[in-house]
Amino acid sequence: RDKIMAQIKLQNIAHSYNPDATDSKYALKPFDMTWVDGGRYAILGPSGCGKSTMLNIMSGIVKPSEGRLLFDGDDVTDKSTSERNIAQVFQFPVIYGTMTVHDNLAFPLVCRGYDKSFIESKVNEVAEALSLEGLLSQSAKKLTADQKQLISLGRGLVRDNVAAVLMDEPLTVIDPDLKFRLRRKLKEINQKYKSTLIYVTHDQNEAMTFAENIIVMDDGEIVQIGSPAELFERPKTTFVGYFIGAPAMNLFDCDAVGSNAIKFGNVEISTKTDLSAIKNKRLKLGIRSEYLQLVKSAGKNTIHANIESVDDWGNHKLITANFEGSNIKIKVKREVEVPTEKIYLKFPAQNCCVYENEMLIS
Protein backbone atom coordinates (compact mmCIF):
# COMPACT_ATOMS: atom_id res chain seq x y z
CA ARG A 1 0.00 0.00 0.00
CA ASP A 2 1.21 3.45 -0.87
CA LYS A 3 2.48 5.81 1.75
CA ILE A 4 0.16 8.78 2.12
CA MET A 5 2.04 12.05 1.83
CA ALA A 6 0.52 15.09 3.45
CA GLN A 7 1.34 18.72 3.61
CA ILE A 8 -0.49 20.04 6.68
CA LYS A 9 -1.71 23.62 6.43
CA LEU A 10 -3.19 25.62 9.30
CA GLN A 11 -5.06 28.66 7.94
CA ASN A 12 -6.03 31.50 10.31
CA ILE A 13 -6.29 28.99 13.14
CA ALA A 14 -7.20 30.30 16.60
CA HIS A 15 -8.75 28.69 19.63
CA SER A 16 -10.44 29.70 22.84
CA TYR A 17 -11.74 27.11 25.32
CA ASN A 18 -14.49 29.56 26.30
CA PRO A 19 -15.61 31.25 23.06
CA ASP A 20 -18.85 32.61 24.59
CA ALA A 21 -17.11 34.65 27.28
CA THR A 22 -16.96 38.38 26.52
CA ASP A 23 -13.35 38.56 27.69
CA SER A 24 -12.52 35.49 25.58
CA LYS A 25 -8.82 34.74 26.03
CA TYR A 26 -7.23 32.81 23.21
CA ALA A 27 -5.39 29.64 24.21
CA LEU A 28 -4.03 29.88 20.69
CA LYS A 29 -3.86 33.28 18.99
CA PRO A 30 -4.57 33.51 15.22
CA PHE A 31 -1.75 32.15 13.03
CA ASP A 32 -0.93 30.48 9.69
CA MET A 33 1.53 27.66 9.26
CA THR A 34 2.50 24.95 6.78
CA TRP A 35 4.17 21.67 7.78
CA VAL A 36 6.15 20.14 4.92
CA ASP A 37 5.73 16.41 4.40
CA GLY A 38 8.51 14.29 5.91
CA GLY A 39 9.78 17.11 8.14
CA ARG A 40 10.92 16.76 11.74
CA TYR A 41 9.42 19.51 13.89
CA ALA A 42 9.34 20.40 17.57
CA ILE A 43 6.81 22.71 19.21
CA LEU A 44 8.64 24.21 22.18
CA GLY A 45 7.46 26.46 24.97
CA PRO A 46 6.69 26.71 28.68
CA SER A 47 3.70 25.05 30.31
CA GLY A 48 0.36 26.54 29.24
CA CYS A 49 1.68 28.30 26.10
CA GLY A 50 -0.74 26.52 23.72
CA LYS A 51 1.50 23.82 22.24
CA SER A 52 -0.75 20.85 23.16
CA THR A 53 -3.80 22.77 21.90
CA MET A 54 -2.08 23.16 18.52
CA LEU A 55 -1.27 19.44 18.41
CA ASN A 56 -4.82 18.44 19.41
CA ILE A 57 -6.27 20.66 16.66
CA MET A 58 -4.12 18.83 14.10
CA SER A 59 -5.17 15.41 15.40
CA GLY A 60 -8.89 16.26 15.61
CA ILE A 61 -9.22 16.03 19.40
CA VAL A 62 -9.96 19.79 19.47
CA LYS A 63 -11.95 21.68 16.83
CA PRO A 64 -10.52 25.20 16.42
CA SER A 65 -12.77 28.18 17.24
CA GLU A 66 -11.53 29.85 14.04
CA GLY A 67 -9.76 28.87 10.83
CA ARG A 68 -9.31 25.79 8.67
CA LEU A 69 -7.02 22.78 8.65
CA LEU A 70 -5.96 21.35 5.28
CA PHE A 71 -4.24 18.03 4.54
CA ASP A 72 -2.89 18.24 0.97
CA GLY A 73 -5.50 20.88 0.19
CA ASP A 74 -8.34 18.75 1.57
CA ASP A 75 -10.30 20.54 4.35
CA VAL A 76 -10.28 18.20 7.37
CA THR A 77 -11.41 20.76 9.98
CA ASP A 78 -14.64 18.84 10.67
CA LYS A 79 -13.21 15.35 10.18
CA SER A 80 -12.66 12.95 13.07
CA THR A 81 -9.22 11.75 14.19
CA SER A 82 -9.73 8.37 12.49
CA GLU A 83 -10.48 10.07 9.15
CA ARG A 84 -7.24 12.07 9.27
CA ASN A 85 -4.72 9.20 9.23
CA ILE A 86 -2.83 10.70 12.16
CA ALA A 87 -0.95 8.71 14.79
CA GLN A 88 -0.74 10.35 18.20
CA VAL A 89 1.66 9.41 21.00
CA PHE A 90 0.78 10.85 24.41
CA GLN A 91 2.88 11.66 27.46
CA PHE A 92 1.48 8.65 29.30
CA PRO A 93 1.49 5.57 27.06
CA VAL A 94 -1.82 4.04 26.01
CA ILE A 95 -1.29 0.30 25.60
CA TYR A 96 -3.29 -2.90 26.07
CA GLY A 97 -1.96 -4.67 29.18
CA THR A 98 -3.71 -7.96 28.38
CA MET A 99 -1.90 -8.27 25.03
CA THR A 100 1.68 -9.20 24.24
CA VAL A 101 4.10 -6.60 22.90
CA HIS A 102 3.72 -8.18 19.43
CA ASP A 103 -0.08 -7.90 19.49
CA ASN A 104 0.04 -4.31 20.74
CA LEU A 105 2.25 -3.36 17.80
CA ALA A 106 0.13 -5.35 15.34
CA PHE A 107 -3.20 -3.97 16.60
CA PRO A 108 -3.51 -0.90 14.29
CA LEU A 109 -2.81 -3.11 11.25
CA VAL A 110 -5.15 -5.92 12.37
CA CYS A 111 -7.95 -3.33 12.78
CA ARG A 112 -7.39 -2.17 9.20
CA GLY A 113 -7.47 -5.69 7.75
CA TYR A 114 -3.89 -6.04 6.50
CA ASP A 115 -2.79 -9.58 5.66
CA LYS A 116 -0.80 -11.61 8.13
CA SER A 117 2.55 -11.67 6.32
CA PHE A 118 2.53 -7.88 5.90
CA ILE A 119 1.68 -7.43 9.60
CA GLU A 120 4.52 -9.77 10.66
CA SER A 121 7.15 -8.01 8.53
CA LYS A 122 5.99 -4.57 9.69
CA VAL A 123 5.91 -5.52 13.40
CA ASN A 124 9.39 -7.04 13.17
CA GLU A 125 10.76 -4.00 11.34
CA VAL A 126 9.39 -1.53 13.93
CA ALA A 127 10.36 -3.76 16.88
CA GLU A 128 13.92 -3.84 15.56
CA ALA A 129 13.96 -0.06 15.06
CA LEU A 130 12.89 0.44 18.69
CA SER A 131 14.98 -2.45 20.14
CA LEU A 132 11.85 -4.34 21.25
CA GLU A 133 12.53 -7.56 19.32
CA GLY A 134 13.46 -9.48 22.50
CA LEU A 135 10.16 -8.54 24.19
CA LEU A 136 7.63 -9.41 21.47
CA SER A 137 6.19 -12.46 23.27
CA GLN A 138 6.00 -10.75 26.69
CA SER A 139 2.81 -9.45 28.26
CA ALA A 140 2.72 -5.64 27.97
CA LYS A 141 1.56 -5.06 31.55
CA LYS A 142 4.88 -6.35 32.96
CA LEU A 143 6.95 -3.76 31.13
CA THR A 144 8.64 -0.64 32.49
CA ALA A 145 7.21 2.83 31.77
CA ASP A 146 9.81 3.52 29.08
CA GLN A 147 9.20 0.18 27.36
CA LYS A 148 5.46 0.93 27.33
CA GLN A 149 6.17 4.30 25.75
CA LEU A 150 8.25 2.58 23.06
CA ILE A 151 5.26 0.37 22.23
CA SER A 152 3.00 3.41 22.07
CA LEU A 153 5.48 4.98 19.66
CA GLY A 154 5.75 1.74 17.68
CA ARG A 155 1.97 1.65 17.20
CA GLY A 156 2.19 5.08 15.58
CA LEU A 157 5.04 4.00 13.29
CA VAL A 158 3.75 0.58 12.25
CA ARG A 159 1.15 2.13 9.93
CA ASP A 160 2.84 3.27 6.74
CA ASN A 161 -0.18 5.32 5.67
CA VAL A 162 -0.09 7.93 8.41
CA ALA A 163 0.04 11.57 7.32
CA ALA A 164 1.96 12.52 10.49
CA VAL A 165 3.01 11.17 13.87
CA LEU A 166 2.12 13.69 16.58
CA MET A 167 3.94 13.30 19.89
CA ASP A 168 2.94 15.14 23.06
CA GLU A 169 5.84 15.18 25.56
CA PRO A 170 6.52 11.50 24.66
CA LEU A 171 9.78 11.13 26.57
CA THR A 172 8.71 12.64 29.91
CA VAL A 173 8.39 9.23 31.59
CA ILE A 174 11.50 7.85 29.90
CA ASP A 175 14.72 7.22 31.78
CA PRO A 176 17.27 10.01 30.96
CA ASP A 177 19.82 7.50 29.60
CA LEU A 178 17.26 6.24 27.11
CA LYS A 179 16.12 9.70 26.01
CA PHE A 180 19.24 10.35 23.98
CA ARG A 181 19.05 6.93 22.29
CA LEU A 182 15.36 7.39 21.55
CA ARG A 183 15.80 10.81 19.97
CA ARG A 184 18.42 9.29 17.70
CA LYS A 185 15.99 6.45 16.85
CA LEU A 186 13.27 8.96 16.00
CA LYS A 187 15.63 10.73 13.61
CA GLU A 188 16.50 7.40 11.93
CA ILE A 189 12.81 6.51 11.69
CA ASN A 190 12.02 9.89 10.16
CA GLN A 191 14.74 9.36 7.54
CA LYS A 192 13.66 5.76 6.87
CA TYR A 193 9.87 6.12 6.75
CA LYS A 194 9.74 9.79 5.68
CA SER A 195 6.89 10.31 8.15
CA THR A 196 6.23 13.86 9.28
CA LEU A 197 7.12 13.91 12.99
CA ILE A 198 5.75 16.70 15.17
CA TYR A 199 7.00 16.68 18.71
CA VAL A 200 5.71 18.81 21.60
CA THR A 201 8.09 19.51 24.47
CA HIS A 202 8.95 22.09 27.13
CA ASP A 203 12.55 20.82 27.13
CA GLN A 204 14.80 22.88 24.84
CA ASN A 205 17.46 20.16 24.85
CA GLU A 206 14.96 17.62 23.45
CA ALA A 207 13.78 20.08 20.80
CA MET A 208 17.29 21.17 19.73
CA THR A 209 18.62 17.62 19.39
CA PHE A 210 15.54 16.22 17.62
CA ALA A 211 14.07 18.78 15.24
CA GLU A 212 15.12 20.34 11.95
CA ASN A 213 12.70 23.18 12.65
CA ILE A 214 11.51 24.42 16.03
CA ILE A 215 8.33 26.41 16.63
CA VAL A 216 8.82 28.44 19.82
CA MET A 217 5.59 29.44 21.58
CA ASP A 218 4.77 31.79 24.42
CA ASP A 219 1.34 32.70 25.80
CA GLY A 220 -0.66 31.26 22.87
CA GLU A 221 1.57 32.83 20.23
CA ILE A 222 4.26 31.59 17.85
CA VAL A 223 7.26 33.81 18.58
CA GLN A 224 9.82 32.24 16.23
CA ILE A 225 10.19 29.38 13.78
CA GLY A 226 13.70 28.31 12.84
CA SER A 227 16.46 25.74 12.88
CA PRO A 228 18.28 25.10 16.18
CA ALA A 229 21.20 27.22 14.87
CA GLU A 230 18.93 30.16 13.96
CA LEU A 231 17.23 30.15 17.36
CA PHE A 232 20.58 30.01 19.10
CA GLU A 233 22.41 32.62 17.03
CA ARG A 234 19.64 35.13 16.22
CA PRO A 235 16.75 34.85 18.69
CA LYS A 236 13.96 37.11 17.37
CA THR A 237 12.81 38.08 20.86
CA THR A 238 14.45 38.32 24.28
CA PHE A 239 12.05 35.52 25.37
CA VAL A 240 13.60 33.14 22.78
CA GLY A 241 17.09 34.28 23.83
CA TYR A 242 16.22 33.53 27.43
CA PHE A 243 14.35 30.26 26.76
CA ILE A 244 16.90 28.71 24.37
CA GLY A 245 20.46 27.98 25.47
CA ALA A 246 22.07 26.94 28.73
CA PRO A 247 22.85 29.33 30.27
CA ALA A 248 20.28 31.72 28.83
CA MET A 249 21.46 34.52 26.55
CA ASN A 250 23.15 37.44 28.35
CA LEU A 251 20.85 40.49 28.09
CA PHE A 252 21.89 44.00 29.13
CA ASP A 253 20.21 47.42 29.09
CA CYS A 254 22.05 49.72 26.71
CA ASP A 255 21.70 52.95 24.71
CA ALA A 256 21.98 53.48 20.96
CA VAL A 257 24.92 55.72 20.03
CA GLY A 258 25.52 56.25 16.33
CA SER A 259 24.48 54.16 13.34
CA ASN A 260 25.57 50.73 14.59
CA ALA A 261 26.99 51.16 18.11
CA ILE A 262 25.49 50.90 21.58
CA LYS A 263 26.72 52.04 24.96
CA PHE A 264 26.89 49.39 27.67
CA GLY A 265 27.83 51.03 30.97
CA ASN A 266 30.66 53.38 30.03
CA VAL A 267 31.85 51.30 27.03
CA GLU A 268 30.88 51.75 23.40
CA ILE A 269 30.30 48.49 21.53
CA SER A 270 30.02 48.22 17.74
CA THR A 271 27.45 45.80 16.33
CA LYS A 272 26.45 44.65 12.84
CA THR A 273 22.91 46.06 13.41
CA ASP A 274 21.74 49.19 11.61
CA LEU A 275 20.54 51.49 14.39
CA SER A 276 20.29 54.69 12.30
CA ALA A 277 16.46 54.62 12.19
CA ILE A 278 15.97 53.73 15.87
CA LYS A 279 14.04 56.41 17.74
CA ASN A 280 14.00 54.57 21.06
CA LYS A 281 17.36 55.05 22.73
CA ARG A 282 16.73 52.45 25.43
CA LEU A 283 17.62 49.07 23.97
CA LYS A 284 18.88 45.67 25.07
CA LEU A 285 22.09 44.01 23.98
CA GLY A 286 22.05 40.22 23.78
CA ILE A 287 25.07 37.93 23.45
CA ARG A 288 25.54 34.22 24.07
CA SER A 289 27.98 33.16 26.79
CA GLU A 290 29.74 31.00 24.14
CA TYR A 291 30.59 34.04 21.99
CA LEU A 292 32.22 36.26 24.63
CA GLN A 293 36.01 36.12 24.31
CA LEU A 294 38.60 36.34 27.08
CA VAL A 295 41.33 38.71 25.95
CA LYS A 296 44.54 39.87 27.59
CA SER A 297 44.07 43.65 27.48
CA ALA A 298 41.70 46.54 26.75
CA GLY A 299 40.72 47.21 23.14
CA LYS A 300 37.78 47.74 20.80
CA ASN A 301 34.46 46.25 22.02
CA THR A 302 36.13 45.18 25.28
CA ILE A 303 34.96 45.56 28.88
CA HIS A 304 36.86 45.03 32.14
CA ALA A 305 34.74 42.95 34.54
CA ASN A 306 35.06 41.52 38.06
CA ILE A 307 35.03 37.73 38.38
CA GLU A 308 32.45 36.43 40.87
CA SER A 309 32.71 32.66 40.37
CA VAL A 310 34.13 29.97 38.10
CA ASP A 311 32.29 26.64 37.84
CA ASP A 312 33.93 23.61 36.23
CA TRP A 313 31.37 21.62 34.23
CA GLY A 314 33.87 19.00 33.06
CA ASN A 315 33.82 19.84 29.35
CA HIS A 316 33.76 23.62 29.93
CA LYS A 317 34.07 26.30 32.60
CA LEU A 318 31.29 28.77 33.29
CA ILE A 319 32.49 32.14 34.53
CA THR A 320 30.11 34.55 36.25
CA ALA A 321 31.38 38.12 36.14
CA ASN A 322 30.01 41.54 37.09
CA PHE A 323 30.27 44.72 35.06
CA GLU A 324 28.75 47.90 36.52
CA GLY A 325 26.00 45.92 38.26
CA SER A 326 25.23 43.58 35.32
CA ASN A 327 25.79 39.85 35.70
CA ILE A 328 27.58 38.22 32.76
CA LYS A 329 27.95 34.51 32.00
CA ILE A 330 30.92 33.36 29.91
CA LYS A 331 31.53 29.80 28.68
CA VAL A 332 35.15 28.83 28.00
CA LYS A 333 36.96 25.60 27.19
CA ARG A 334 38.04 23.69 30.25
CA GLU A 335 41.76 24.17 29.62
CA VAL A 336 41.51 27.98 29.48
CA GLU A 337 43.34 29.69 32.33
CA VAL A 338 40.96 32.11 34.06
CA PRO A 339 42.38 35.08 36.00
CA THR A 340 41.36 35.24 39.65
CA GLU A 341 39.87 38.73 40.01
CA LYS A 342 39.34 40.71 36.81
CA ILE A 343 38.94 39.82 33.14
CA TYR A 344 38.86 41.61 29.83
CA LEU A 345 35.90 40.45 27.74
CA LYS A 346 35.55 41.09 24.01
CA PHE A 347 32.10 41.36 22.38
CA PRO A 348 32.47 40.23 18.72
CA ALA A 349 30.27 42.59 16.66
CA GLN A 350 28.79 39.79 14.54
CA ASN A 351 27.50 37.98 17.66
CA CYS A 352 25.79 41.01 19.21
CA CYS A 353 21.98 41.02 18.97
CA VAL A 354 20.20 44.33 19.64
CA TYR A 355 16.58 44.38 20.86
CA GLU A 356 14.01 47.17 20.85
CA ASN A 357 10.87 46.53 22.94
CA GLU A 358 12.13 42.92 23.39
CA MET A 359 12.18 42.38 19.56
CA LEU A 360 15.35 41.81 17.52
CA ILE A 361 16.34 44.73 15.28
CA SER A 362 17.28 42.86 12.12
C-alpha positions as CSV (number, residue, x, y, z in Angstrom):
1,R,0.0,0.0,0.0
2,D,1.2,3.4,-0.9
3,K,2.5,5.8,1.8
4,I,0.2,8.8,2.1
5,M,2.0,12.0,1.8
6,A,0.5,15.1,3.5
7,Q,1.3,18.7,3.6
8,I,-0.5,20.0,6.7
9,K,-1.7,23.6,6.4
10,L,-3.2,25.6,9.3
11,Q,-5.1,28.7,7.9
12,N,-6.0,31.5,10.3
13,I,-6.3,29.0,13.1
14,A,-7.2,30.3,16.6
15,H,-8.7,28.7,19.6
16,S,-10.4,29.7,22.8
17,Y,-11.7,27.1,25.3
18,N,-14.5,29.6,26.3
19,P,-15.6,31.2,23.1
20,D,-18.8,32.6,24.6
21,A,-17.1,34.7,27.3
22,T,-17.0,38.4,26.5
23,D,-13.3,38.6,27.7
24,S,-12.5,35.5,25.6
25,K,-8.8,34.7,26.0
26,Y,-7.2,32.8,23.2
27,A,-5.4,29.6,24.2
28,L,-4.0,29.9,20.7
29,K,-3.9,33.3,19.0
30,P,-4.6,33.5,15.2
31,F,-1.8,32.1,13.0
32,D,-0.9,30.5,9.7
33,M,1.5,27.7,9.3
34,T,2.5,24.9,6.8
35,W,4.2,21.7,7.8
36,V,6.2,20.1,4.9
37,D,5.7,16.4,4.4
38,G,8.5,14.3,5.9
39,G,9.8,17.1,8.1
40,R,10.9,16.8,11.7
41,Y,9.4,19.5,13.9
42,A,9.3,20.4,17.6
43,I,6.8,22.7,19.2
44,L,8.6,24.2,22.2
45,G,7.5,26.5,25.0
46,P,6.7,26.7,28.7
47,S,3.7,25.0,30.3
48,G,0.4,26.5,29.2
49,C,1.7,28.3,26.1
50,G,-0.7,26.5,23.7
51,K,1.5,23.8,22.2
52,S,-0.7,20.8,23.2
53,T,-3.8,22.8,21.9
54,M,-2.1,23.2,18.5
55,L,-1.3,19.4,18.4
56,N,-4.8,18.4,19.4
57,I,-6.3,20.7,16.7
58,M,-4.1,18.8,14.1
59,S,-5.2,15.4,15.4
60,G,-8.9,16.3,15.6
61,I,-9.2,16.0,19.4
62,V,-10.0,19.8,19.5
63,K,-12.0,21.7,16.8
64,P,-10.5,25.2,16.4
65,S,-12.8,28.2,17.2
66,E,-11.5,29.8,14.0
67,G,-9.8,28.9,10.8
68,R,-9.3,25.8,8.7
69,L,-7.0,22.8,8.6
70,L,-6.0,21.3,5.3
71,F,-4.2,18.0,4.5
72,D,-2.9,18.2,1.0
73,G,-5.5,20.9,0.2
74,D,-8.3,18.7,1.6
75,D,-10.3,20.5,4.3
76,V,-10.3,18.2,7.4
77,T,-11.4,20.8,10.0
78,D,-14.6,18.8,10.7
79,K,-13.2,15.4,10.2
80,S,-12.7,12.9,13.1
81,T,-9.2,11.8,14.2
82,S,-9.7,8.4,12.5
83,E,-10.5,10.1,9.2
84,R,-7.2,12.1,9.3
85,N,-4.7,9.2,9.2
86,I,-2.8,10.7,12.2
87,A,-1.0,8.7,14.8
88,Q,-0.7,10.4,18.2
89,V,1.7,9.4,21.0
90,F,0.8,10.9,24.4
91,Q,2.9,11.7,27.5
92,F,1.5,8.7,29.3
93,P,1.5,5.6,27.1
94,V,-1.8,4.0,26.0
95,I,-1.3,0.3,25.6
96,Y,-3.3,-2.9,26.1
97,G,-2.0,-4.7,29.2
98,T,-3.7,-8.0,28.4
99,M,-1.9,-8.3,25.0
100,T,1.7,-9.2,24.2
101,V,4.1,-6.6,22.9
102,H,3.7,-8.2,19.4
103,D,-0.1,-7.9,19.5
104,N,0.0,-4.3,20.7
105,L,2.3,-3.4,17.8
106,A,0.1,-5.3,15.3
107,F,-3.2,-4.0,16.6
108,P,-3.5,-0.9,14.3
109,L,-2.8,-3.1,11.3
110,V,-5.2,-5.9,12.4
111,C,-8.0,-3.3,12.8
112,R,-7.4,-2.2,9.2
113,G,-7.5,-5.7,7.8
114,Y,-3.9,-6.0,6.5
115,D,-2.8,-9.6,5.7
116,K,-0.8,-11.6,8.1
117,S,2.6,-11.7,6.3
118,F,2.5,-7.9,5.9
119,I,1.7,-7.4,9.6
120,E,4.5,-9.8,10.7
121,S,7.1,-8.0,8.5
122,K,6.0,-4.6,9.7
123,V,5.9,-5.5,13.4
124,N,9.4,-7.0,13.2
125,E,10.8,-4.0,11.3
126,V,9.4,-1.5,13.9
127,A,10.4,-3.8,16.9
128,E,13.9,-3.8,15.6
129,A,14.0,-0.1,15.1
130,L,12.9,0.4,18.7
131,S,15.0,-2.4,20.1
132,L,11.9,-4.3,21.2
133,E,12.5,-7.6,19.3
134,G,13.5,-9.5,22.5
135,L,10.2,-8.5,24.2
136,L,7.6,-9.4,21.5
137,S,6.2,-12.5,23.3
138,Q,6.0,-10.8,26.7
139,S,2.8,-9.4,28.3
140,A,2.7,-5.6,28.0
141,K,1.6,-5.1,31.5
142,K,4.9,-6.4,33.0
143,L,7.0,-3.8,31.1
144,T,8.6,-0.6,32.5
145,A,7.2,2.8,31.8
146,D,9.8,3.5,29.1
147,Q,9.2,0.2,27.4
148,K,5.5,0.9,27.3
149,Q,6.2,4.3,25.7
150,L,8.2,2.6,23.1
151,I,5.3,0.4,22.2
152,S,3.0,3.4,22.1
153,L,5.5,5.0,19.7
154,G,5.7,1.7,17.7
155,R,2.0,1.6,17.2
156,G,2.2,5.1,15.6
157,L,5.0,4.0,13.3
158,V,3.8,0.6,12.3
159,R,1.1,2.1,9.9
160,D,2.8,3.3,6.7
161,N,-0.2,5.3,5.7
162,V,-0.1,7.9,8.4
163,A,0.0,11.6,7.3
164,A,2.0,12.5,10.5
165,V,3.0,11.2,13.9
166,L,2.1,13.7,16.6
167,M,3.9,13.3,19.9
168,D,2.9,15.1,23.1
169,E,5.8,15.2,25.6
170,P,6.5,11.5,24.7
171,L,9.8,11.1,26.6
172,T,8.7,12.6,29.9
173,V,8.4,9.2,31.6
174,I,11.5,7.8,29.9
175,D,14.7,7.2,31.8
176,P,17.3,10.0,31.0
177,D,19.8,7.5,29.6
178,L,17.3,6.2,27.1
179,K,16.1,9.7,26.0
180,F,19.2,10.3,24.0
181,R,19.1,6.9,22.3
182,L,15.4,7.4,21.5
183,R,15.8,10.8,20.0
184,R,18.4,9.3,17.7
185,K,16.0,6.5,16.9
186,L,13.3,9.0,16.0
187,K,15.6,10.7,13.6
188,E,16.5,7.4,11.9
189,I,12.8,6.5,11.7
190,N,12.0,9.9,10.2
191,Q,14.7,9.4,7.5
192,K,13.7,5.8,6.9
193,Y,9.9,6.1,6.7
194,K,9.7,9.8,5.7
195,S,6.9,10.3,8.2
196,T,6.2,13.9,9.3
197,L,7.1,13.9,13.0
198,I,5.8,16.7,15.2
199,Y,7.0,16.7,18.7
200,V,5.7,18.8,21.6
201,T,8.1,19.5,24.5
202,H,9.0,22.1,27.1
203,D,12.6,20.8,27.1
204,Q,14.8,22.9,24.8
205,N,17.5,20.2,24.9
206,E,15.0,17.6,23.5
207,A,13.8,20.1,20.8
208,M,17.3,21.2,19.7
209,T,18.6,17.6,19.4
210,F,15.5,16.2,17.6
211,A,14.1,18.8,15.2
212,E,15.1,20.3,11.9
213,N,12.7,23.2,12.7
214,I,11.5,24.4,16.0
215,I,8.3,26.4,16.6
216,V,8.8,28.4,19.8
217,M,5.6,29.4,21.6
218,D,4.8,31.8,24.4
219,D,1.3,32.7,25.8
220,G,-0.7,31.3,22.9
221,E,1.6,32.8,20.2
222,I,4.3,31.6,17.8
223,V,7.3,33.8,18.6
224,Q,9.8,32.2,16.2
225,I,10.2,29.4,13.8
226,G,13.7,28.3,12.8
227,S,16.5,25.7,12.9
228,P,18.3,25.1,16.2
229,A,21.2,27.2,14.9
230,E,18.9,30.2,14.0
231,L,17.2,30.2,17.4
232,F,20.6,30.0,19.1
233,E,22.4,32.6,17.0
234,R,19.6,35.1,16.2
235,P,16.8,34.9,18.7
236,K,14.0,37.1,17.4
237,T,12.8,38.1,20.9
238,T,14.4,38.3,24.3
239,F,12.1,35.5,25.4
240,V,13.6,33.1,22.8
241,G,17.1,34.3,23.8
242,Y,16.2,33.5,27.4
243,F,14.4,30.3,26.8
244,I,16.9,28.7,24.4
245,G,20.5,28.0,25.5
246,A,22.1,26.9,28.7
247,P,22.9,29.3,30.3
248,A,20.3,31.7,28.8
249,M,21.5,34.5,26.6
250,N,23.1,37.4,28.4
251,L,20.8,40.5,28.1
252,F,21.9,44.0,29.1
253,D,20.2,47.4,29.1
254,C,22.1,49.7,26.7
255,D,21.7,52.9,24.7
256,A,22.0,53.5,21.0
257,V,24.9,55.7,20.0
258,G,25.5,56.2,16.3
259,S,24.5,54.2,13.3
260,N,25.6,50.7,14.6
261,A,27.0,51.2,18.1
262,I,25.5,50.9,21.6
263,K,26.7,52.0,25.0
264,F,26.9,49.4,27.7
265,G,27.8,51.0,31.0
266,N,30.7,53.4,30.0
267,V,31.9,51.3,27.0
268,E,30.9,51.8,23.4
269,I,30.3,48.5,21.5
270,S,30.0,48.2,17.7
271,T,27.4,45.8,16.3
272,K,26.4,44.6,12.8
273,T,22.9,46.1,13.4
274,D,21.7,49.2,11.6
275,L,20.5,51.5,14.4
276,S,20.3,54.7,12.3
277,A,16.5,54.6,12.2
278,I,16.0,53.7,15.9
279,K,14.0,56.4,17.7
280,N,14.0,54.6,21.1
281,K,17.4,55.1,22.7
282,R,16.7,52.4,25.4
283,L,17.6,49.1,24.0
284,K,18.9,45.7,25.1
285,L,22.1,44.0,24.0
286,G,22.0,40.2,23.8
287,I,25.1,37.9,23.5
288,R,25.5,34.2,24.1
289,S,28.0,33.2,26.8
290,E,29.7,31.0,24.1
291,Y,30.6,34.0,22.0
292,L,32.2,36.3,24.6
293,Q,36.0,36.1,24.3
294,L,38.6,36.3,27.1
295,V,41.3,38.7,25.9
296,K,44.5,39.9,27.6
297,S,44.1,43.6,27.5
298,A,41.7,46.5,26.8
299,G,40.7,47.2,23.1
300,K,37.8,47.7,20.8
301,N,34.5,46.2,22.0
302,T,36.1,45.2,25.3
303,I,35.0,45.6,28.9
304,H,36.9,45.0,32.1
305,A,34.7,43.0,34.5
306,N,35.1,41.5,38.1
307,I,35.0,37.7,38.4
308,E,32.4,36.4,40.9
309,S,32.7,32.7,40.4
310,V,34.1,30.0,38.1
311,D,32.3,26.6,37.8
312,D,33.9,23.6,36.2
313,W,31.4,21.6,34.2
314,G,33.9,19.0,33.1
315,N,33.8,19.8,29.4
316,H,33.8,23.6,29.9
317,K,34.1,26.3,32.6
318,L,31.3,28.8,33.3
319,I,32.5,32.1,34.5
320,T,30.1,34.5,36.2
321,A,31.4,38.1,36.1
322,N,30.0,41.5,37.1
323,F,30.3,44.7,35.1
324,E,28.8,47.9,36.5
325,G,26.0,45.9,38.3
326,S,25.2,43.6,35.3
327,N,25.8,39.8,35.7
328,I,27.6,38.2,32.8
329,K,27.9,34.5,32.0
330,I,30.9,33.4,29.9
331,K,31.5,29.8,28.7
332,V,35.1,28.8,28.0
333,K,37.0,25.6,27.2
334,R,38.0,23.7,30.2
335,E,41.8,24.2,29.6
336,V,41.5,28.0,29.5
337,E,43.3,29.7,32.3
338,V,41.0,32.1,34.1
339,P,42.4,35.1,36.0
340,T,41.4,35.2,39.6
341,E,39.9,38.7,40.0
342,K,39.3,40.7,36.8
343,I,38.9,39.8,33.1
344,Y,38.9,41.6,29.8
345,L,35.9,40.4,27.7
346,K,35.5,41.1,24.0
347,F,32.1,41.4,22.4
348,P,32.5,40.2,18.7
349,A,30.3,42.6,16.7
350,Q,28.8,39.8,14.5
351,N,27.5,38.0,17.7
352,C,25.8,41.0,19.2
353,C,22.0,41.0,19.0
354,V,20.2,44.3,19.6
355,Y,16.6,44.4,20.9
356,E,14.0,47.2,20.9
357,N,10.9,46.5,22.9
358,E,12.1,42.9,23.4
359,M,12.2,42.4,19.6
360,L,15.3,41.8,17.5
361,I,16.3,44.7,15.3
362,S,17.3,42.9,12.1
